[in-house]
């Protein structure tokens, strides 16, 4: 009787140990190494006071364009009526020390997470601005951007693609004699978008 009980207990313990080994952990981690990250920044310098007059920047991960995106149906299914994270890994973010007007939309001084919204019919694109504080409270990853609350949008326009960058490329450009009028460009594979950025800088 005792031998039978001991054997039964041993079998139960072995079964429990096997189940424990097979059970997946509730929380896992990923990342930790350096990401392919880029920053597009415009700095304004006051020559009279020899000091900074303000700046703004977009910081973003650089996803690689894939052959599958060449299929219009596939690309539409990924983007139409959705907010695209406009980057990879950590949240794409825009920080500005200066008041901006992007595509005619006022963007106050501050720090924002940003994505790219495409209308349901596919005809309109716009920068989608998200409150980082809300994202932090919800512990949202940029992969879950569809769950985030978009506070406001700034329209962008489709442009003629110049080349076909393999990695997402975001830039700011401006004429040397009119530095308050900046052009924001987003280029990725076949996609090319632009928006005018008017910058308010005090001397």
N, C-alpha and C positions, 0 to 999 in steps of 0.2 A: 504493500500500500504506500509506504513511504517512498519507495523507489519510483513508483508511478507518479506520485505527486511532484517529486523533484524533477523528473523528466518533463512533466507538463509545464512546470514553472520555467524550466530551461528553454523549452520551445517558445513559450510566450515572450520571454526576454529576448530571444534571438529575433523573433518576429517584430517586436517593438523596436529593436535596434535597427533592423533592416528598413522599417518604415521611416525611422528618424533620418537615416542616411538618404533615403529617396525624397523626403520632403524638401521642397524648395524654400529658401529663406523669404521672408516677407519683404524685407528691404535689401536691395542690391545697389551697388554704386558703379559708375562708369566715369571715364575721363581722368584727368589729373595731369596729363602731359600737355605740352604747348599746342595750341590750336593755330590754324591758319587764320589770323585775324588782321584786319586792316582798319585804318582810320583816315577819314577825309576831314581836314580842318582848315578853317580860314581864320587867321589872326589879324587883328587891326592894331597898328602901332602908331602912337602919337609922337611925331618927330619933335614937336615943340617941347614936350615934357619928358621925352625919352622914356616912355612907359607904355604899357599895354592899354589899349582902349576897349578891349573886349574880343571875344572869339566865339566860335561855334564849331561843332564837330559831329560827325556821324561815325560810330564805331560798329563794326560788323564782322561776322564770320564769312568765309568765302566758299560757298558750295560750288561744286563742279557741275557744269552743264552736261547733261547726259543725252545720248542718242535718242532715247525714248521720247524726249521732249520735242523732237522734231515732228512727231505725229500731232497735228493740230487737235485731233479729238482727245488725245491723252493730255495735252497741255491745257485744253479747255476744261477737262474734268478736274484738273488740279487747281485751277485758278478761278473759273467763273463763279461769281457769287460768293467768293471766299476771301479771307484775309491770309495772304502768304507771309511767312515769317521774314522774308527779305534778308536772309542770312543763314547762318548755321551755328550750332552750338549755343553759346549764351545769347541772350536777347540783343538784337540790334537796337542801338540807343542813339538818341540825339540829345546833346546838351548845348544850350546856348546861354551866353551871358548878355546877349543883345536881343532886343525885340526883332522878330523876323516876320515877313509876310511871304508865305510859300504858296504859289499858285493862286494868289489873291486871298488866302486865308491867314488870319493873324495867328502867330505862334508866340505867346508870351515867353519871357525869360524863364528858363526852367530845365528840368531833366525829364525825358520821355523815353518810353519804349516805343518802337515804331515797327510797323509792318506795311504791307502793300495790299490794298483792297481792290478787287476787280468786280465791276458790276455784273449782275446776273446775265445781262445780254452780251457781256464781253467788250462793250464799247468804251467804257470809262475805267481809268485807273486812278488811284489816289493813295497818298501816304496816310496810314491809319495811326493815330496817336493814342497811346495807352498809358494809364497812370501806373508807374512802377510800384507805388505803395499798395495798390489793390492786388497787383501780381504777387508781391511779397507775402501779403496776408494769405493768399490762396495757395502759395507754394507752386505756382504754375511755371512750367518750363516753356520755352518758346515753341517747342513742338506742339504745345497745347494752345496755341494762339487763338484758335477758334473759340475757346472758352473765355477769352479775355473781353472786357468791356471797352469798346472803342469810344473814346471821348469826343474826338472830332477828326475830320479828314481834310487833307489839302490836295486838290486835284493835280494830276500830272498828265502829260500829253505823250502819245506815241510819237516816236521820232524814227528817222531813218537810221538803221544800224550801221555803225562804222566799224567794220571788222566783225569778228565773232568771238568775243572773249570767253575763254573756257571757264574762268572763274568770275563770280559776281564782282563787278567793279563799280563803285560809287565815287563820284568826283564832284568837286565844285570848281567852276572857272569864272573869270571875270575880266573885263577890260582894265588895263592899267590906269586909264584915265576916268574910270567910272566904277570904283571898287564897291560901291554900295549896291550895284546891280549884279547879282551872282546867278549863275545857272547851275542847277543841280542835275546831274545825269546819273541814271541807273542803267547799266549795260550787263547783259548776261545771255550768252548764246545769241539767239535770234531776237531777244527782247531788248528794246531800247526805249527809255522814257526820260522826259525832261520836265523841269518846272522852273519858272523864274523865282528867285529869292531876293526880296528887297530887304536891306539891312539898315537899321537905324543906329548910327554911331554918333556919339556926342564928342566934341573936341574938348 
